[in-house]
């Protein structure tokens, strides 16, 4: 992310989530409200207009949901952020009038989908006429191939992997990042997706990078996040067992070359999103991730971070204890528990325990 993009991400914004605003149906919007809610003036979703984000998400307070961008202009947004990623390279039907209305009213655009907005002739013309900035978060800068330069760092690298997409890998990483810094461990955040980029102010959307260069993109982000820091937390994407998103998960695992893993899972989930393939047993998935780190720096899972939304406290405790018994690992929900304090303590202990086990780099 260059400086102009960082400045754009720091302006007051309206979130576009037409027809999809929700905790799991617009994860970019949900993440930005959790971590950048002070900059969000409104959400656009005509199906939920009249409600607040608190009504829909259970957090975020009184930020209003409106049906059209014009209804948010009195709140003085400067940017409209498309708050949903898509498994498509097409502009969804019905979105174009909203985007044109934002441009006509002078709002800059941050695009989170693979379709490039200015590939549409009408949007391109309006953007040009109004002098609007469009940030295509899926546009990747030129990066080198992965050369395993992360192994030369003194910084300790943590990576959040998991059982599926949209289950809390980014949230776990952000919570660890925030808590580690509060605890006196200088920690960088390596954003690998657009939500993490917009929240932290830097990073690369790795899924927009050509396959051969994804590992190098991750390497570059980790090197940048490591500067002056003791720890780096690398945001995970997809999962090794997901037939659609296994490639980016493996690229991050090999580009980041972590010392430790935090495995993430949504309690109760039995199938992957979108493709609906069965999620294999969590202990097997943990072993799969660990085994694929062996090339340069073997790493183990230190803890399991879960998303327990929808569970009562009693249900959560019961399921967490069951998962702990199955995996032999501590299970933590950093959102339910009000932060990642326990995860940071676990990671500190893991760092001490494994300090003498890391092999020297083979040259």
MIKOLZA-268119 format. One record per residue (C-alpha): x, y, z. Coordinates in pm, whole numbers, padded with zeros to 5 digits, always signed. Example, Ala and Ser with C-alpha at 12.3 -4.5 7.8 and 13.67 -1.06 7.14 Angstrom:
REM residues 2
+01230-00450+00780+01367-00106+00714
END
This chain:
REM residues 363
+00000+00000+00000+00150+00335-00100+00113+00659+00094-00174+00789-00117-00369+00471-00048-00292+00490+00324-00429+00845+00332-00740+00738+00141-00799+00456+00390-00785+00705+00678-01073+00923+00553-01433+00902+00670-01614+00643+00463-01946+00487+00378-01952+00110+00336-02128-00036+00035-02281-00375+00118-02596-00373-00095-02805-00683-00035-02541-00856+00173-02461-00670+00496-02398-00917+00775-02133-01077+00994-02047-01354+00747-02198-01217+00426-01989-00897+00405-01675-00976+00601-01483-00669+00482-01758-00439+00603-01790-00631+00930-01413-00613+00990-01391-00243+00916-01675-00166+01155-01507-00369+01429-01164-00208+01386-01226+00122+01200-01578+00202+01310-01473+00551+01414-01430+00635+01044-01750+00472+00918-02044+00712+00885-02300+00474+00729-02360+00141+00557-02553+00106+00230-02788-00193+00213-03143-00123+00100-03269-00450+00251-03167-00341+00601-03222+00036+00569-03348+00193+00889-03152-00038+01116-02815+00024+01276-02500-00185+01246-02553-00286+01610-02888-00436+01513-02728-00649+01242-02381-00734+01375-02427-00715+01749-02152-00452+01771-02065-00119+01610-02321+00102+01779-02556+00347+01610-02393+00369+01266-02698+00394+01038-02784+00166+00747-02929+00350+00449-03066+00249+00111-02872+00491-00111-02548+00686-00093-02740+01014-00118-02893+00940+00221-02548+00939+00382-02409+01258+00228-02513+01476+00523-02271+01268+00734-01983+01391+00513-01818+01073+00385-01519+01121+00157-01482+00763+00036-01710+00472-00051-01560+00131+00026-01704-00179-00134-01739-00393+00176-01774-00736+00022-01529-00960-00158-01675-01178-00432-01604-01518-00583-01657-01360-00925-01482-01132-01172-01802-00961-01283-01967-00643-01159-02283-00759-00980-02615-00659-01128-02757-00355-00952-02427-00223-00815-02347+00014-01101-02608+00284-01018-02481+00301-00658-02120+00336-00773-02208+00606-01025-02406+00792-00758-02105+00787-00527-01878+00923-00801-02131+01186-00904-02134+01308-00543-01756+01333-00528-01673+01021-00326-01348+00840-00390-01374+00463-00432-01195+00172-00266-01277-00146-00452-01251-00486-00282-01363-00715-00564-01163-00863-00851-01360-00671-01116-01180-00345-01193-01439-00068-01172-01294+00142-01451-01326-00153-01689-01686-00034-01710-01700+00248-01965-01964+00452-01780-01783+00433-01446-01450+00513-01613-01600+00820-01780-01758+00944-01456-01438+00891-01259-01239+01082-01520-01490+01368-01538-01508+01407-01159-01137+01360-01091-01209+01074-00852-00944+00839-00712-01017+00469-00746-00806+00232-00540-00821-00119-00678-00706-00320-00377-00661-00632-00593-00399-00458-00808-00067-00603-00698+00265-00419-00709+00560-00582-00881+00720-00825-00637+01011-01069-00665+00996-01444-00628+01016-01575-00273+01380-01609-00174+01324-01711+00189+01474-01383+00311+01240-01406+00611+01481-01664+00752+01744-01390+00794+01520-01191+01030+01559-01184+01407+01184-01123+01429+00958-01404+01552+00684-01480+01296+00332-01601+01381+00084-01710+01116-00293-01763+01152-00403-02056+00936-00736-02236+00953-01012-02470+00840-01194-02240+00594-01227-01888+00461-01411-01622+00662-01377-01789+01001-01161-01544+01197-00799-01575+01081-00774-01200+01027-00955-01123+01352-00726-01354+01550-00420-01195+01387-00541-00841+01459-00628-00926+01818-00283-01082+01875-00119-00779+01710-00309-00533+01928-00260-00728+02252+00109-00800+02194+00180-00431+02146-00022-00346+02458+00184-00606+02646+00511-00441+02549+00607-00670+02259+00670-00450+01956+00470-00631+01688+00405-00571+01319+00099-00684+01126+00149-00841+00783-00177-00784+00594-00243-01027+00309-00596-00916+00219-00785-00595+00161-00954-00579+00503-00622-00612+00681-00472-00352+00450-00746-00100+00521-00728-00160+00896-00350-00161+00939-00253+00084+00665-00019-00145+00473+00006-00484+00303-00087-00661-00021-00399-00847-00135-00216-01169-00211-00504-01329-00399-00461-01063-00669-00098-01163-00734+00008-01403-01010+00058-01753-00870+00436-01773-00901+00477-01445-00715+00235-01494-00422+00511-01628-00198+00730-01331-00284+00445-01091-00209+00403-01245+00136+00779-01236+00192+00783-00865+00108+00494-00785+00343+00658-00979+00628+00993-00806+00575+00822-00465+00586+00618-00554+00896+00926-00688+01073+01120-00361+01060+01191-00256+01420+00965-00525+01568+01014-00831+01787+00712-01018+01647+00521-01019+01320+00168-01157+01293+00081-01276+00941-00286-01270+00842-00403-01599+00690-00624-01648+00384-00832-01945+00272-00730-02291+00393-00523-02582+00269-00833-02805+00260-01044-02559+00057-01054-02658-00310-01094-02295-00417-00847-02123-00184-00577-02379-00103-00320-02213-00330-00313-01880-00151-00306-02055+00189+00004-02252+00090+00171-01946-00063+00130-01758+00265+00259-02053+00466+00574-02074+00253+00621-01701+00201+00588-01617+00571+00803-01909+00698+00652-01875+01046+00799-01989+01375+00452-02064+01512+00098-02120+01388-00238-02033+01540-00506-02255+01390-00847-02090+01343-01187-02257+01321-01554-02162+01340-01717-02378+01605-01988-02600+01463-01877-02564+01101-01884-02894+00913-01842-02780+00552-01639-02515+00374-01810-02201+00249-01918-02170-00114-01794-02513-00225-01961-02703+00063-01690-02968+00090-01665-03152+00424-01415-03011+00675-01187-03297+00770-01112-03349+01142-00932-03054+01299-00638-03261+01432-00572-03379+01076-00585-03022+00943-00344-02910+01211-00100-03184+01113-00139-03091+00746-00040-02730+00813+00250-02832+01034+00382-03084+00784+00384-02828+00503+00617-02598+00699+00905-02845+00695+01095-02715+00392+01293-02443+00566+01150-02382+00914+00932-02646+01082+00654-02483+01284+00392-02615+01523+00043-02493+01612+00059-02323+01952-00314-02274+02003-00655-02295+01840-00846-01969+01798-01219-02019+01748-01511-01812+01631-01799-01906+01861-02062-01659+01742-02412-01794+01807-02304-02018+02095-02413-01959+02453-02138-01938+02711-02219-02289+02831-02218-02425+02476-01890-02250+02402-01718-02393+02709-01841-02743+02628-01727-02727+02264-01396-02564+02354-01318-02839+02605-01407-03103+02347-01175-02942+02089-00897-02912+02346-00928-03284+02418-00918-03368+02045-00617-03151+01962-00422-03140+02288-00403-02762+02244-00550-02463+02428-00865-02322+02266-00941-01949+02281-01208-01718+02137-01033-01378+02149-01353-01187+02070-01567-01362+02332-01286-01333+02586-01242-00960+02524-00902-00978+02358-00605-01201+02286-00437-01179+02626-00443-01557+02673-00324-01617+02316-00029-01381+02363+00066-01558+02687+00049-01895+02509+00262-01764+02222+00520-01620+02461+00551-01958+02630+00571-02132+02292+00848-01898+02183+01050-01980+02495+00990-02354+02460+01094-02368+02093+01382-02120+02102+01646-02391+02077+01464-02604+01820+01484-02375+01518+01738-02503+01265+02005-02275+01123+01939-02161+00768+02086-02393+00509+02286-02201+00252
END
